Amino acid sequence: MTTWVPDVLGDGYQQLTIPLGKDPDGEGEVEATLVRYQPTEITGTHAVLYVHGFTDYFFQQHLAEHFAEQGYSFFALDLRKCGRALRPGQTPHFVTDLRMYDFELNEALRLVREQISGGHVLLVAHSTGGLILPLWLDRLERRHGGSAGAGVAGVILNSPWFDLHGPAVLRSAGTSAAIDALGRVSSKRPVPLQRLDTYGSSLHVDANGEWEYDLDWKPLTGFPITFGWLRAIRRGHARLHQGLDVGVPSLILRSKQTVRAPSYHPTVDEADAILDVDQIARWAGCLGNRTTIVPIEGARHDVFLSTAKPLADAFHEVDLWLAWLHAHHLTDTETRETGASA
């Protein structure tokens, strides 16, 4: 029996714990948390399932409300050791294999479809979630029925993390081999990186931003990156670069430019301060199926946490794509029905 309880976001939001058993990485019992926005009784047959990025969790109420206005029931998943699902003694966001997330993604998809009586689910993901989701969908596509047969209608990726950013030497064979070796033998060893609050300060209302969220679950300087986690990410990147087949159409939103700054500056509010947008453009074709890429002028790394104008532009692009996706599904359904009756 599923037991939904009130969520920290308040009225209209509930959460459900998804037990996942013993952590393969040895950090005790793990679980994920599914959040739903249900201001009224769910009556439709379409839903959104949202997946966050690194040093992140679901708090974007305006995103849930926008999709609800478009007729979608909204759900979001806090992955194991992230946000609501982080437990004492666990390393935030730590996994040594991205395939571990398949367990909660499969269960979340099942639960969402149960809520909407077996209807279609639109997947939405940000940053690291934008890497995790396509890898999972590629594995889902290889099973009987594929991702569309599992009820997935399409994917929206918000600044997906498709490659390691920074100088080219960081992506060299030697560096990759070193990350692989250290990640295997010293998985929880922190990567010696300077932790900056540049991006976090551009977002949070207590600094230079307009968004309010829990700094214990999303600290301004981010969580430490470990070699074991980075090894898993690089293996995910390598698999993506070989070419995936997510099985359904994708929309990719990104900023038009990248900016690097050691501390907060207003330019950070108008560009991606985390990832290289050229890499997103370069590897977007590796998703398979039909992919639409839309650069948003003035968008932040999280496009849906941008200032008013680029945020409105992003939602407009989403709505246009949703209209196309709906028509695309109607056409596919009619074609299948015609073929079945022929």
Solvent accessible surface area in square Angstrom, and as a share of the most:
residue,aa,sasa,rsa
1,M,233,1.04
2,T,54,0.32
3,T,82,0.48
4,W,41,0.15
5,V,69,0.40
6,P,120,0.75
7,D,10,0.05
8,V,100,0.58
9,L,34,0.17
10,G,36,0.35
11,D,143,0.74
12,G,20,0.19
13,Y,5,0.02
14,Q,39,0.17
15,Q,33,0.14
16,L,13,0.07
17,T,62,0.36
18,I,7,0.04
19,P,109,0.69
20,L,37,0.18
21,G,32,0.31
22,K,152,0.64
23,D,10,0.05
24,P,89,0.56
25,D,27,0.14
26,G,65,0.62
27,E,21,0.09
28,G,37,0.36
29,E,103,0.46
30,V,4,0.02
31,E,36,0.16
32,A,0,0.00
33,T,1,0.00
34,L,0,0.00
35,V,1,0.01
36,R,33,0.12
37,Y,33,0.13
38,Q,31,0.14
39,P,77,0.48
40,T,105,0.61
41,E,134,0.60
42,I,33,0.17
43,T,123,0.72
44,G,32,0.31
45,T,72,0.42
46,H,65,0.29
47,A,0,0.00
48,V,0,0.00
49,L,0,0.00
50,Y,2,0.01
51,V,0,0.00
52,H,1,0.00
53,G,4,0.04
54,F,46,0.19
55,T,13,0.08
56,D,3,0.02
57,Y,7,0.03
58,F,1,0.00
59,F,12,0.05
60,Q,3,0.01
61,Q,64,0.29
62,H,42,0.19
63,L,1,0.00
64,A,0,0.00
65,E,66,0.30
66,H,25,0.11
67,F,1,0.00
68,A,36,0.28
69,E,134,0.60
70,Q,76,0.34
71,G,53,0.51
72,Y,34,0.13
73,S,18,0.11
74,F,2,0.01
75,F,1,0.00
76,A,0,0.00
77,L,0,0.00
78,D,0,0.00
79,L,3,0.02
80,R,5,0.02
81,K,1,0.00
82,C,1,0.01
83,G,2,0.02
84,R,13,0.05
85,A,0,0.00
86,L,41,0.20
87,R,86,0.32
88,P,134,0.84
89,G,81,0.78
90,Q,20,0.09
91,T,36,0.21
92,P,31,0.19
93,H,6,0.03
94,F,4,0.01
95,V,0,0.00
96,T,34,0.20
97,D,40,0.21
98,L,8,0.04
99,R,137,0.50
100,M,23,0.10
101,Y,4,0.02
102,D,17,0.09
103,F,133,0.55
104,E,0,0.00
105,L,0,0.00
106,N,49,0.25
107,E,52,0.23
108,A,0,0.00
109,L,11,0.05
110,R,120,0.44
111,L,7,0.04
112,V,0,0.00
113,R,62,0.23
114,E,94,0.42
115,Q,46,0.20
116,I,2,0.01
117,S,104,0.67
118,G,38,0.37
119,G,10,0.10
120,H,66,0.29
121,V,0,0.00
122,L,2,0.01
123,L,0,0.00
124,V,0,0.00
125,A,0,0.00
126,H,8,0.04
127,S,9,0.06
128,T,7,0.04
129,G,0,0.00
130,G,0,0.00
131,L,0,0.00
132,I,6,0.03
133,L,0,0.00
134,P,1,0.01
135,L,7,0.04
136,W,0,0.00
137,L,0,0.00
138,D,3,0.02
139,R,59,0.22
140,L,11,0.05
141,E,51,0.23
142,R,159,0.58
143,R,115,0.42
144,H,193,0.86
145,G,52,0.50
146,G,10,0.10
147,S,0,0.00
148,A,55,0.43
149,G,54,0.52
150,A,28,0.22
151,G,2,0.02
152,V,1,0.01
153,A,8,0.06
154,G,0,0.00
155,V,1,0.01
156,I,0,0.00
157,L,1,0.00
158,N,0,0.00
159,S,0,0.00
160,P,0,0.00
161,W,17,0.06
162,F,1,0.01
163,D,7,0.04
164,L,19,0.09
165,H,52,0.23
166,G,35,0.34
167,P,90,0.56
168,A,74,0.57
169,V,96,0.55
170,L,70,0.35
171,R,70,0.25
172,S,41,0.27
173,A,88,0.68
174,G,52,0.50
175,T,33,0.19
176,S,37,0.24
177,A,62,0.48
178,A,50,0.39
179,I,11,0.05
180,D,41,0.21
181,A,41,0.32
182,L,49,0.25
183,G,4,0.04
184,R,140,0.51
185,V,115,0.66
186,S,36,0.23
187,S,31,0.20
188,K,93,0.39
189,R,126,0.46
190,P,81,0.51
191,V,22,0.13
192,P,118,0.74
193,L,108,0.54
194,Q,150,0.66
195,R,116,0.42
196,L,73,0.36
197,D,58,0.30
198,T,8,0.05
199,Y,30,0.11
200,G,7,0.07
201,S,8,0.05
202,S,0,0.00
203,L,0,0.00
204,H,7,0.03
205,V,71,0.41
206,D,118,0.61
207,A,43,0.34
208,N,76,0.39
209,G,15,0.14
210,E,85,0.38
211,W,44,0.16
212,E,139,0.63
213,Y,17,0.07
214,D,55,0.28
215,L,66,0.33
216,D,112,0.58
217,W,52,0.18
218,K,20,0.09
219,P,29,0.18
220,L,49,0.24
221,T,56,0.33
222,G,15,0.14
223,F,26,0.11
224,P,60,0.38
225,I,43,0.22
226,T,9,0.06
227,F,17,0.07
228,G,1,0.01
229,W,9,0.03
230,L,13,0.06
231,R,40,0.15
232,A,4,0.03
233,I,0,0.00
234,R,32,0.12
235,R,127,0.46
236,G,6,0.06
237,H,1,0.00
238,A,52,0.40
239,R,72,0.26
240,L,0,0.00
241,H,50,0.22
242,Q,139,0.62
243,G,30,0.29
244,L,12,0.06
245,D,61,0.32
246,V,2,0.01
247,G,15,0.15
248,V,4,0.02
249,P,8,0.05
250,S,1,0.01
251,L,2,0.01
252,I,0,0.00
253,L,0,0.00
254,R,31,0.11
255,S,0,0.00
256,K,106,0.45
257,Q,90,0.40
258,T,46,0.27
259,V,31,0.18
260,R,123,0.45
261,A,23,0.18
262,P,110,0.69
263,S,66,0.42
264,Y,60,0.23
265,H,95,0.42
266,P,83,0.52
267,T,61,0.35
268,V,0,0.00
269,D,20,0.11
270,E,96,0.43
271,A,1,0.01
272,D,0,0.00
273,A,17,0.13
274,I,58,0.29
275,L,6,0.03
276,D,40,0.21
277,V,5,0.03
278,D,101,0.53
279,Q,17,0.08
280,I,3,0.01
281,A,40,0.31
282,R,164,0.60
283,W,38,0.13
284,A,0,0.00
285,G,68,0.65
286,C,23,0.14
287,L,1,0.00
288,G,23,0.22
289,N,86,0.44
290,R,140,0.51
291,T,41,0.24
292,T,47,0.28
293,I,67,0.34
294,V,24,0.14
295,P,53,0.33
296,I,5,0.03
297,E,109,0.49
298,G,13,0.12
299,A,0,0.00
300,R,2,0.01
301,H,7,0.03
302,D,3,0.02
303,V,0,0.00
304,F,1,0.01
305,L,1,0.01
306,S,1,0.01
307,T,47,0.27
308,A,85,0.66
309,K,139,0.59
310,P,9,0.06
311,L,25,0.12
312,A,59,0.46
313,D,44,0.23
314,A,0,0.00
315,F,26,0.11
316,H,106,0.47
317,E,50,0.22
318,V,0,0.00
319,D,44,0.23
320,L,97,0.48
321,W,15,0.05
322,L,12,0.06
323,A,65,0.51
324,W,71,0.25
325,L,5,0.02
326,H,96,0.43
327,A,52,0.40
328,H,58,0.26
329,H,38,0.17
330,L,93,0.46
331,T,79,0.46
332,D,49,0.25
333,T,49,0.28
334,E,106,0.48
335,T,87,0.51
336,R,146,0.53
337,E,109,0.49
338,T,90,0.52
339,G,51,0.49
340,A,90,0.70
341,S,96,0.62
342,A,120,0.93
